[in-house]
Amino acid sequence: LLKNIQATSLDDVIKHNPFTQMYSPTSAGYASAVNIRGFSSAGSLNIANDGFRF
């Protein structure tokens, strides 16, 4: 699914996945969150996944 992209953040990777949806929750300020198949990750905005900033 993923091509050879030069991703600098997890946001760049998630944009290429058709099962994810990026959004900006009002309680998170400028940070973005993601829905993956209906499950929200807004509660884990400060966690780094696989070395990428979330």
Sequence and secondary structure as in RCSB ss.txt:
>XXXX:A:sequence
LLKNIQATSLDDVIKHNPFTQMYSPTSAGYASAVNIRGFSSAGSLNIANDGFRF
>XXXX:A:secstr
   S   SSHHHHHTT TTEEEE  GGGTT  EEEETTEE GGGTT  BTTB  
